[in-house]
Amino acid sequence: MTCKPQTSRVFLFLQGPHGPFFNALGRMLRAAGCSVWRVGFNAGDRAFWFHPDSYIPYRGTPEDWPDTVSDLFERNNVTDIVIYGDTRPIHAQAIEIAQSRGIRVHVFEEGYMRPYWVTYERDGSNGNSRLMEMSVEQMRTALELSDMEAPLPPSHWGDMRHHIFYGALYHWFVMFRNGDYRNFKPHRSIPVTKEFQLYLQRLVLMPWQALDRIAATWRIRNGGFPYHLALLQLEHDSSFQMHSPFSTMTEFLEEIFEGFATGAPPHHHLVVKAHPLEDGRVPVRREVKRLARQHGLTGRVHYVRGGKLAALLNEARTAVTVNSTAGQQVLWRGIPLKTFGHAVYSKPEFVSTQALKEFFAAAARPDARAYKDYRRYLLETSQVPGGFYSRSGRRQLLRQVIDMMLSDEDPYDALKSGTAAPRQQLRVVN
């Protein structure tokens, strides 16, 4: 599939994931015959774009951005924009203007089935995804056109260190090489210097934190008590801030602790698992201890730092989350799940509608067959094998996603019309 001269495509890239993925994506689109431009908002964006002739530095103010992007669309005859995440202000404004002009919007996000897949959609993701409006029955109808089995998890694409390393490097450039971008304002609420320090601290403390996590997990798995999992997210994550009823993680924890204290049997325990990228900007551990004392749960509450979820999930009675993608792993195991925010998997067939107190007392099990159909639908549409941060992950992702971007149909319509590309049946390499 190529960009034919008579229908030349012009792609404008905005901000992407930390690291070289967007550069590799742009290079592949140029190889397909497309024109590619990249708008950079800071020195970190510039550092990972290796095609200077196509780089457009934006040095204006946030207030000037809507007029500037409108001018860029017109001056460069832009047909497509490419973004990572759809809620940061510069992206949300660009999407609105693009859609008013009939410009196609390509949205990348972390995988709904992470860590082995990446999400690729059109126009919006997470709470703005087309999945929010789809029923399981509609998905089953689309699947009738496919006789493939659900793809198995592909090969290992690298670990969390790649993600943290590129995050630290990106913020180093912003902190020390940002003189040409004096009007840049990060979409996070904390200064760039603090963000860099937190990434660096994570890298340095990873070995000690891993030992702490292993010890905590061992105590839980060998404790002999039934337990429930509270799966936390990053408080500054866009899914938490834009698609949930909470503004802070403490608000979510307070609701969970109250429901557990009044509903769970007295011999049950609560395990609070932090997000793998939790960096200490929010005092989660301190809040967990405070709430345990407040609700008379001391000795029945356990805090676990990030890390992989499988070891804890395999023996959990239930799980609760706001709208974390980790909920998919819960449902895949047939464990009862309750959510509080808008999530693409919050379907009544397999996410509990019980009150929290009743849920902890006697949770209803999800409809496993409905979830399997839902999972298969995602893996044949918007979930693309690969990753942003490791070389092998990027290589695998590019094998398929370029043709998906060049297609006239988005991933969901492609399955419905029978033109979706087949997915590879790769297994995890241990």
C-alpha positions as CSV (number, residue, x, y, z in Angstrom):
1,M,0.0,0.0,0.0
2,T,1.5,3.4,-1.0
3,C,0.6,7.0,-1.2
4,K,-0.2,7.4,-4.9
5,P,0.8,10.7,-6.5
6,Q,-2.8,11.6,-7.6
7,T,-4.0,11.2,-4.0
8,S,-0.8,12.4,-2.2
9,R,-1.1,12.2,1.6
10,V,0.6,14.8,3.8
11,F,1.1,13.7,7.4
12,L,1.6,16.2,10.2
13,F,3.0,14.7,13.4
14,L,2.5,16.4,16.8
15,Q,3.8,15.0,20.1
16,G,4.5,11.3,20.4
17,P,5.7,8.8,23.0
18,H,9.2,9.4,24.4
19,G,11.9,8.0,22.2
20,P,12.4,7.4,18.5
21,F,9.1,5.7,17.5
22,F,7.6,8.7,15.8
23,N,10.8,9.2,13.8
24,A,10.7,5.6,12.6
25,L,7.0,6.0,11.7
26,G,7.6,9.1,9.7
27,R,10.5,7.4,7.9
28,M,8.3,4.5,6.9
29,L,5.5,6.8,5.6
30,R,8.1,8.7,3.5
31,A,9.2,5.3,2.1
32,A,5.5,4.7,1.1
33,G,5.5,7.9,-0.9
34,C,3.9,10.3,1.6
35,S,5.0,13.7,2.7
36,V,5.7,14.0,6.4
37,W,6.1,17.0,8.7
38,R,6.7,17.2,12.5
39,V,5.8,20.0,14.8
40,G,8.1,20.1,17.9
41,F,7.2,21.9,21.0
42,N,10.4,21.5,23.0
43,A,14.0,20.3,22.8
44,G,12.9,16.8,23.7
45,D,10.6,16.6,20.6
46,R,13.5,17.9,18.5
47,A,16.1,15.4,19.9
48,F,14.1,12.3,18.7
49,W,13.3,13.6,15.2
50,F,16.2,12.8,12.9
51,H,14.9,14.4,9.7
52,P,15.7,18.2,10.1
53,D,14.2,19.3,6.7
54,S,10.7,18.2,7.9
55,Y,10.9,19.6,11.4
56,I,8.8,22.7,12.3
57,P,9.6,24.2,15.7
58,Y,6.7,25.8,17.5
59,R,7.9,28.7,19.7
60,G,4.6,30.5,20.2
61,T,2.4,30.6,23.2
62,P,-0.4,28.1,24.0
63,E,-2.9,30.9,23.1
64,D,-1.4,31.2,19.6
65,W,-1.5,27.5,18.8
66,P,-5.0,27.1,17.3
67,D,-4.3,29.8,14.7
68,T,-0.8,28.3,14.0
69,V,-2.0,24.8,13.5
70,S,-4.8,26.0,11.2
71,D,-2.2,27.8,9.1
72,L,0.0,24.7,9.0
73,F,-2.9,22.6,7.8
74,E,-3.6,25.0,5.0
75,R,-0.1,25.9,4.0
76,N,1.1,22.3,3.8
77,N,-2.1,20.8,2.4
78,V,-2.2,18.4,5.4
79,T,-4.5,15.4,4.9
80,D,-3.6,13.5,8.1
81,I,-2.4,14.3,11.6
82,V,-0.7,11.8,13.9
83,I,-0.7,12.2,17.7
84,Y,0.0,10.2,20.9
85,G,-2.9,10.7,23.3
86,D,-5.9,12.9,22.5
87,T,-6.5,14.9,25.6
88,R,-3.5,17.2,26.1
89,P,-4.6,20.7,25.1
90,I,-2.5,21.0,21.9
91,H,-3.8,17.7,20.6
92,A,-7.5,18.3,21.6
93,Q,-7.4,21.7,19.8
94,A,-5.7,20.2,16.7
95,I,-8.2,17.4,16.6
96,E,-11.2,19.8,16.7
97,I,-9.8,21.9,13.9
98,A,-8.7,18.9,11.8
99,Q,-12.1,17.3,12.0
100,S,-13.8,20.5,10.9
101,R,-11.6,20.5,7.8
102,G,-12.0,16.8,7.0
103,I,-8.4,15.9,8.0
104,R,-7.9,12.3,9.1
105,V,-6.8,11.9,12.8
106,H,-4.5,9.0,13.7
107,V,-4.3,8.4,17.5
108,F,-1.7,6.2,19.2
109,E,-2.0,5.1,22.8
110,E,-0.6,2.5,25.1
111,G,-2.2,-0.8,24.4
112,Y,-5.7,-1.6,25.8
113,M,-4.1,-5.1,26.0
114,R,-0.7,-3.9,27.2
115,P,2.1,-4.7,27.4
116,Y,2.2,-6.8,24.2
117,W,0.1,-4.5,22.0
118,V,-0.2,-0.8,21.1
119,T,-3.5,1.0,20.5
120,Y,-4.1,2.6,17.1
121,E,-7.5,4.3,16.5
122,R,-9.0,7.2,14.5
123,D,-10.3,10.4,16.0
124,G,-10.0,9.4,19.7
125,S,-8.9,6.9,22.3
126,N,-9.9,5.7,25.8
127,G,-13.0,7.6,26.8
128,N,-13.2,9.2,23.3
129,S,-12.9,5.9,21.4
130,R,-15.5,4.5,19.2
131,L,-15.5,1.4,21.4
132,M,-17.4,3.4,24.1
133,E,-20.5,3.3,21.9
134,M,-20.2,-0.3,20.7
135,S,-22.1,-3.1,22.3
136,V,-20.8,-6.7,22.6
137,E,-23.5,-7.8,20.2
138,Q,-22.2,-5.4,17.6
139,M,-18.7,-6.7,18.0
140,R,-20.0,-10.3,17.7
141,T,-21.7,-9.4,14.4
142,A,-18.5,-8.0,13.0
143,L,-16.5,-11.1,14.1
144,E,-18.8,-13.3,12.0
145,L,-16.7,-12.1,9.0
146,S,-13.6,-13.6,10.6
147,D,-12.8,-17.2,11.4
148,M,-9.4,-16.5,13.0
149,E,-8.7,-17.4,16.6
150,A,-7.8,-14.6,18.9
151,P,-4.1,-13.7,18.5
152,L,-1.8,-15.0,21.2
153,P,0.5,-12.6,23.1
154,P,3.5,-11.9,20.9
155,S,7.2,-12.0,21.8
156,H,8.6,-9.9,24.6
157,W,9.1,-6.3,23.4
158,G,11.4,-5.1,26.2
159,D,10.8,-4.1,29.8
160,M,10.0,-1.0,31.8
161,R,13.6,0.2,31.7
162,H,13.3,1.3,28.1
163,H,10.2,3.4,29.0
164,I,11.9,5.0,32.0
165,F,15.2,5.6,30.2
166,Y,13.6,7.5,27.3
167,G,11.4,9.5,29.7
168,A,14.5,10.6,31.6
169,L,16.4,11.5,28.4
170,Y,13.5,13.4,27.0
171,H,13.2,15.5,30.1
172,W,16.9,16.1,30.3
173,F,16.7,17.8,26.8
174,V,13.7,19.8,27.9
175,M,15.5,20.9,31.1
176,F,19.0,21.7,29.6
177,R,18.5,22.4,25.9
178,N,15.1,24.2,25.8
179,G,16.4,27.8,25.2
180,D,14.7,28.0,21.8
181,Y,11.3,27.1,23.3
182,R,10.8,29.7,26.0
183,N,7.1,29.6,25.7
184,F,6.8,25.9,26.2
185,K,4.5,24.8,29.0
186,P,4.3,21.1,29.8
187,H,0.9,19.5,30.0
188,R,1.8,18.0,33.4
189,S,1.2,20.0,36.6
190,I,4.8,19.7,38.0
191,P,7.9,21.5,36.6
192,V,10.1,19.7,34.1
193,T,13.0,19.7,36.5
194,K,10.9,17.7,39.0
195,E,9.8,15.4,36.3
196,F,13.4,14.6,35.3
197,Q,14.4,14.1,38.9
198,L,11.5,11.6,39.4
199,Y,12.5,9.6,36.3
200,L,16.1,9.5,37.4
201,Q,15.1,8.5,40.8
202,R,13.1,5.6,39.4
203,L,16.1,4.4,37.4
204,V,18.4,4.5,40.4
205,L,16.0,2.9,42.8
206,M,14.7,0.2,40.5
207,P,16.8,-2.7,42.1
208,W,15.8,-1.8,45.7
209,Q,12.1,-1.3,44.7
210,A,12.1,-4.7,42.9
211,L,13.3,-6.4,46.1
212,D,10.6,-4.6,48.1
213,R,7.9,-5.6,45.6
214,I,9.1,-9.3,45.6
215,A,9.0,-9.4,49.4
216,A,5.5,-7.9,49.6
217,T,4.2,-10.2,46.9
218,W,5.7,-13.2,48.7
219,R,4.0,-12.3,52.0
220,I,0.6,-11.9,50.3
221,R,0.8,-15.1,48.3
222,N,1.9,-17.1,51.4
223,G,-0.4,-15.4,53.9
224,G,-3.2,-17.9,53.5
225,F,-5.9,-15.2,53.5
226,P,-8.5,-14.3,50.8
227,Y,-7.7,-10.9,49.2
228,H,-9.1,-8.3,46.9
229,L,-7.0,-6.1,44.6
230,A,-7.2,-2.3,44.2
231,L,-5.4,-1.4,41.0
232,L,-4.0,2.1,41.0
233,Q,-3.2,4.4,38.1
234,L,-1.0,7.5,37.8
235,E,-2.9,10.4,39.2
236,H,-1.7,12.6,36.3
237,D,-2.7,10.1,33.6
238,S,-5.2,11.5,31.1
239,S,-7.5,8.5,31.5
240,F,-7.7,9.2,35.2
241,Q,-8.1,13.0,35.0
242,M,-10.4,13.2,32.0
243,H,-12.5,10.0,32.2
244,S,-13.2,9.4,35.9
245,P,-15.2,11.1,38.7
246,F,-12.0,11.6,40.8
247,S,-9.4,14.4,40.7
248,T,-6.9,12.7,43.1
249,M,-5.9,9.1,43.9
250,T,-6.7,9.8,47.5
251,E,-10.4,10.3,46.6
252,F,-10.5,6.9,44.9
253,L,-8.7,5.2,47.8
254,E,-11.1,6.7,50.3
255,E,-14.1,5.2,48.5
256,I,-12.4,1.8,48.2
257,F,-11.4,1.7,51.9
258,E,-14.9,2.6,53.1
259,G,-16.5,0.0,50.9
260,F,-14.1,-2.7,51.9
261,A,-14.4,-1.9,55.6
262,T,-18.2,-2.1,55.5
263,G,-18.7,-4.9,53.0
264,A,-15.8,-7.4,53.0
265,P,-15.8,-10.4,55.4
266,P,-13.5,-9.7,58.4
267,H,-11.0,-12.3,57.4
268,H,-10.5,-10.9,53.9
269,H,-7.5,-8.5,53.1
270,L,-7.1,-5.7,50.7
271,V,-4.0,-5.4,48.4
272,V,-3.3,-2.0,47.0
273,K,-1.1,-2.3,43.9
274,A,0.7,0.9,42.6
275,H,1.1,1.6,38.9
276,P,4.5,0.4,37.5
277,L,5.5,4.0,36.7
278,E,4.5,5.4,40.1
279,D,7.3,7.8,41.0
280,G,6.4,9.2,44.3
281,R,5.0,12.5,43.2
282,V,1.8,11.4,45.0
283,P,2.3,9.9,48.6
284,V,0.3,6.8,47.8
285,R,1.9,4.6,50.4
286,R,1.4,7.1,53.2
287,E,-2.3,7.5,52.2
288,V,-2.8,3.8,52.3
289,K,-1.4,3.5,55.8
290,R,-3.5,6.5,57.0
291,L,-6.7,5.1,55.5
292,A,-6.0,1.6,57.0
293,R,-5.8,3.1,60.5
294,Q,-8.8,5.3,59.9
295,H,-11.0,2.4,58.9
296,G,-9.7,-0.1,61.5
297,L,-8.0,-2.2,58.8
298,T,-4.5,-2.2,60.1
299,G,-3.0,-5.7,59.4
300,R,-5.5,-6.4,56.6
301,V,-4.1,-3.9,54.0
302,H,-1.0,-4.5,51.9
303,Y,0.8,-2.1,49.6
304,V,2.7,-3.4,46.6
305,R,4.9,-1.3,44.3
306,G,4.4,-1.6,40.5
307,G,5.8,-4.6,38.7
308,K,3.8,-7.3,36.9
309,L,0.3,-8.1,37.9
310,A,0.0,-11.8,37.2
311,A,1.5,-13.2,40.4
312,L,-1.1,-11.3,42.4
313,L,-4.1,-11.7,40.1
314,N,-4.0,-15.4,39.9
315,E,-5.3,-15.8,43.5
316,A,-7.3,-12.6,43.9
317,R,-11.0,-12.8,44.8
318,T,-12.0,-9.5,43.1
319,A,-10.4,-6.3,41.7
320,V,-11.4,-2.7,41.6
321,T,-10.0,0.1,39.5
322,V,-10.9,3.5,38.1
323,N,-10.4,2.7,34.4
324,S,-6.9,1.1,34.2
325,T,-6.1,-1.1,31.3
326,A,-5.0,-3.7,33.9
327,G,-8.7,-4.4,34.2
328,Q,-8.4,-6.4,31.0
329,Q,-6.0,-8.8,32.7
330,V,-8.6,-9.2,35.5
331,L,-11.4,-10.1,33.1
332,W,-9.2,-12.4,31.0
333,R,-8.9,-14.5,34.2
334,G,-12.6,-14.5,34.9
335,I,-12.2,-12.5,38.1
336,P,-15.0,-10.1,39.2
337,L,-14.1,-6.5,38.4
338,K,-15.6,-3.1,39.3
339,T,-14.7,0.2,37.7
340,F,-15.4,3.8,38.5
341,G,-14.5,5.7,35.4
342,H,-15.2,5.5,31.7
343,A,-13.2,2.6,30.1
344,V,-13.4,0.9,26.7
345,Y,-14.0,-2.4,28.5
346,S,-16.8,-1.2,30.9
347,K,-19.5,-3.4,29.4
348,P,-22.4,-4.6,31.6
349,E,-21.8,-8.2,30.5
350,F,-18.5,-8.4,32.4
351,V,-18.0,-5.4,34.6
352,S,-19.9,-5.4,37.9
353,T,-22.8,-2.9,38.4
354,Q,-23.1,-3.8,42.1
355,A,-22.7,-1.2,44.8
356,L,-19.1,-1.4,46.2
357,K,-20.2,-2.8,49.6
358,E,-22.1,-5.6,48.0
359,F,-19.3,-6.2,45.5
360,F,-16.8,-6.8,48.3
361,A,-19.3,-9.0,50.2
362,A,-20.3,-11.3,47.3
363,A,-19.2,-10.2,43.8
364,A,-21.0,-11.6,40.7
365,R,-18.7,-13.3,38.2
366,P,-18.3,-11.8,34.7
367,D,-19.7,-13.3,31.6
368,A,-16.5,-15.0,30.4
369,R,-17.8,-15.8,26.9
370,A,-18.8,-12.2,26.3
371,Y,-15.4,-11.0,27.4
372,K,-13.6,-13.4,25.1
373,D,-15.6,-12.1,22.2
374,Y,-14.8,-8.5,23.2
375,R,-11.1,-9.3,23.6
376,R,-11.0,-11.1,20.2
377,Y,-12.6,-8.0,18.6
378,L,-10.0,-5.7,20.0
379,L,-7.1,-7.9,18.9
380,E,-8.5,-8.0,15.4
381,T,-9.0,-4.2,15.2
382,S,-7.2,-1.6,17.2
383,Q,-4.6,-3.6,19.1
384,V,-1.4,-3.9,17.1
385,P,1.4,-6.2,18.2
386,G,4.6,-4.3,19.2
387,G,5.7,-1.5,21.4
388,F,7.0,2.1,21.4
389,Y,10.1,1.9,23.5
390,S,12.3,-1.1,22.5
391,R,13.8,-1.7,19.1
392,S,12.2,-5.0,18.6
393,G,8.8,-3.6,19.7
394,R,9.0,-0.7,17.2
395,R,10.1,-3.0,14.4
396,Q,7.2,-5.3,15.0
397,L,4.7,-2.5,15.3
398,L,5.8,-0.9,12.0
399,R,5.2,-4.1,10.1
400,Q,1.5,-3.7,10.4
401,V,0.5,-0.2,11.5
402,I,1.7,1.7,8.4
403,D,-0.8,-0.1,6.1
404,M,-3.5,0.5,8.7
405,M,-2.8,4.2,8.6
406,L,-2.8,4.3,4.8
407,S,-6.1,2.5,4.6
408,D,-9.3,4.5,3.9
409,E,-11.0,2.5,6.7
410,D,-10.3,2.7,10.4
411,P,-9.6,-0.6,12.1
412,Y,-13.2,-1.2,13.2
413,D,-14.7,-0.6,9.8
414,A,-12.0,-2.7,8.1
415,L,-13.0,-5.7,10.1
416,K,-16.7,-5.1,9.3
417,S,-16.0,-4.9,5.6
418,G,-13.6,-7.9,5.6
419,T,-10.4,-5.9,4.7
420,A,-8.6,-6.1,8.0
421,A,-5.1,-7.5,7.8
422,P,-4.6,-10.9,9.5
423,R,-2.9,-10.8,12.8
424,Q,0.2,-12.9,13.7
425,Q,-0.1,-15.8,16.0
426,L,3.0,-15.3,18.2
427,R,3.6,-16.6,21.7
428,V,5.3,-15.1,24.6
429,V,9.0,-15.9,24.9
430,N,9.8,-16.6,28.5
